[in-house]
Amino acid sequence: MQASKGNKWVGGASRVFAPSLTTAAVALAYPRADTSTVEAAGKCYSTEVTSNEGWKTARQDAEGNAIRTALGITISARTFQGTSESMKGDKPVDFFNLFSELNSTTISGRIISESILDSTLTTESNIPVYSATIQATVARGEGEPDPSFQVGVHLGKHVYYDRGDVDRNDAVHFVISASQNCFLYVFDIMANDSVMLMIPNACFADNTYSAAEGAEGFSEKLAKLLFQLKVGLPPKKDMTTEMIYTVALKKKIDFYSSHVTTESQGIIPTYQSTFVDLQKWLVRIPQGMRTSSSAAFIIKRMQ
């Protein structure tokens, strides 16, 4: 998908990648003890934060890694094997299931105590890198998913056309509904082994959803966006599939990825890095405080 702002285009697929179908599952294991003490490291790459924010984000990244490690949440090394291979056929591929089921398959944990073992500030390609290593005692999170807390993504249609010109290509329109007041995080799982954080972003920072105003009220917010989400196909590809993935939270806990910067225009470069970043975010949020929904759509080339 491409984001259009006036004549400036953001994103755009230059190639289509898909995962191998050999493995498409998240391996979950639980520690035998009620708590587990582990060491973990985290980083924050950014020129756009204060030093305090940089250290805080690095520590939070380390906390997410600590919880994943303590709870035994891992990704099989083969899960994303083959994402550099061309998609065979024109049907949705198995990685959609990974993202669709991520919220329900990711248990939560909480850090009981932690201490900072090391912290360093370095630079990579003139970009400050805040690094923190912690020792943390982790317990499995309490509570169950809240069945009354639901979110839905509704597409205007399920097939969109690349008409050979960015100005004439179809724009994706969607409506989001939720059963409670919440904060929405919307991702486009693109067909070129990358993911775009659409909401919130620099143009649309207010991701609050009011149950009283409903889907119509949030749609009015979306209508004020200064850009459209235009579809687009890479050369020599006549059809592909993408997906809108939405996470709703009862409490504002912003998603962080070191890959999301002004320069990256909200795009995380691979499915695997996105999946890990989402896991590190979700494990810190109790299951009763979050829910998710997704909707896939097809992009065809107009003949």
Summary of the structure (lengths in Angstrom):
residues: 303
radius of gyration: 19.5
end to end distance: 19.1
largest distance: 60.8
contacts: 972
relative contact order: 0.23
helix: 18%
strand: 39%
